[in-house]
Amino acid sequence: ASNGSSMNFTSLESQATAYARLADAMNQVKGQTEKLDNEGLL
């Protein structure tokens, strides 16, 4: 049981890391899009 819960925790932790990276990437894309929009290129 302890082995299963530790594996589950690791999975949740890596999922959280993946979501954080995804959110960071989306924020960067959003920032670039707004920058292009401000420069009239979009």
TATA-V943667 format. One line per field, one symbol per residue. phi: phi as a letter, one per 20 degrees, with the letter a starting at -180 (. if undefined). A space follows every 50 residues. Layout:
# TATA-V943667
phi: ???
This chain:
# TATA-V943667
phi: .fffffffffffffffffffffffffffffffffffffemec
